[in-house]
Amino acid sequence: MNLLRTKSIESSLRDAQEPGRTLKRSLNTWDLMIMGIAVAVGAGIFSVGAKAAAHNAGPAVTVSFILAALTCALAIMCYAEFATAIPVTGSAYVFTYATMGELLAWTIGWNLILELLMAGSVIAKYWGVYLSDFLQAVNVDIPAQLHLGALTLYWGPLVVVAVFTTVLVLGTKLSARVNSVFTIIKIAIVLFVILVGFFFVKAQNYTPFVPASAPAPATGGSWTEQPFLSFLSGANPAMYGFTGVISGAALVFFAFIGFDVVATSAEEVKDPKKTLPRGIFAGLAVVTVLYILVTLVVTGMVSYQELAKAADPSLATAFHLVGADWAVVVISLGSLIGLTTVIMVLLMGLARVTMAMSRDGLLPRGLSKTSAKRSTPARTQIICGGLVALLAGFTPVDLLAEMINIGTLSAFVMVSIGILVLRRKRPDLKPSFRVPFGPVIPVASALLCIYLMFNLATLTWVFFGIWLVAGLVIYFSYGAWNSRLGRQLKSSRSGEGGSSGSVAVDDGDKVAIDA
């Protein structure tokens, strides 16, 4: 069994045309830009910056956002080059398969499932909570959860996931239109909140811009809540200062989760060689500006020390501290609408990654079938929606929120390294977008992502290790034996009489095989 067998780009492109397993190209630059904004701007825009300012970086949280955005931009450049060279669904999974082999491709695909499944479930859970908060803000008291004997049911996630699973099954273009409407509304709300907030800004709240480093308060979480790098080095956990800015960047990186999902839609994009780079980078630019403006408002309205005193600091906390309690209703509505679009894009991405892995035989092939009428993976979309709804509706899945970051960052690392491998293996390829400055940006992207990974909590790494082991068990018990590429290699080897060496697979891509 050769674990380094790679799938040629030509084979990936042919598989995308397989009857009954194809997707319809219907998305344009605007759709992709809106998709990126939709998945990155959720309730987090009103909370993640305030939390990072309060407990990590102080007013320098704007620098944390810039570092996180830069890291994301470097990785997204690599995604854009890959996506214009291999415009099929599957994103980092497909790119890794074409460069570094099946086992690593499976691992990245498995990590993408982790990212999208956890993100969809956590955000659906929060959607239910924000719905309840909004209803209470307008004096409608409906609890976010119901008790069914020994079970606790969070009904909100079940509703929102069911609605948008149905929309996605009905068609990608319809989903894009619904997404556009919701996204424009939430951007308008965010801009309104930013504009009003600037009237309460006081310059002295930005001083000191980078607070002096201080020991982190005891959390009761022992080593599990330490950044993994601190745990490995034995350093005492700290907040603020340079360390705080970096750990803040690792935290707020959550704000940029999802741009890789845009690359997952490559097979559904019109003229992907031009549309993909434009749509992805336009969305990232808008999101970065919005997050920086919100953090400037929240750290300018009140001191970061006041935010740190709050149990759950957010932009609403800042408005409450300056006596503008009316804004809580607006922020609650913005959070609710913001999370709505995030859920829809994540559900779409989860189904597309699952479909790509199924099309290659690493997951059951039935999951890659698309409906004849609408060209959507309806069966897989419904299964993915059901899993997300169950996790969000019946479990405390929000405890695993950091798993989203580590799954995404691991995929970013492999895509960044994959660019170097792709250029060495296929110098004949001329994608419409190429990452500039040779190997500098892919290497910098990989190193930055690894550094951010090591600044996540130690417990996150423990759960990540368990997830990887579970994935390897599934691969070696099912995927390796049902891989279409593996069967092609086996068939080729039988045709050569069992001789060792290499065989040409899929238009000349050389793959070493076992004797």
Secondary structure, 3 states (H helix, E strand, C coil): CCCCCCCCHHHHHHHCCCCCCCCCCCECHHHHHHHHHHHHCCHHHHCHHHHHHHHHHHHHHHHHHHHHHHHHHHHHHHHHHHHHHCCCCCCHHHHHHHHCCHHHHHHHHHHHHHHHHHHHHHHHHHHHHHHHHHHHHCCCCCCCEEEECCEEEEHHHHHHHHHHHHHHHHCHHHHHHHHHHHHHHHHHHHHHHHHHHHCCCCHHHHCCCCCCCEECCCCCCHHHHCEHHHHHHCCCCEECHHHHHHHHHHHHHHHHCCHHHHHHHHHHECCHHHHHHHHHHHHHHHHHHHHHHHHHHHHHHCCHHHHHHCCCCCHHHHHHHCCCCCHHHHHHHHHHHHHHHHHHHHHHHHHHHHHHHHHCCCCCHHHHCCCCCCCCCHHHHHHHHHHHHHHHHHCCHHHHCHHHHHHHHHHHHHHHHHHHHHHHHCCCCCCCCCCCCCCHHHHHHHHHHHHHHCCCEHHHHHHHHHHHHHHHHHHHHHHHHHCHHHHHHHHHHHHCCCCCEEEEECCCEEEEECC
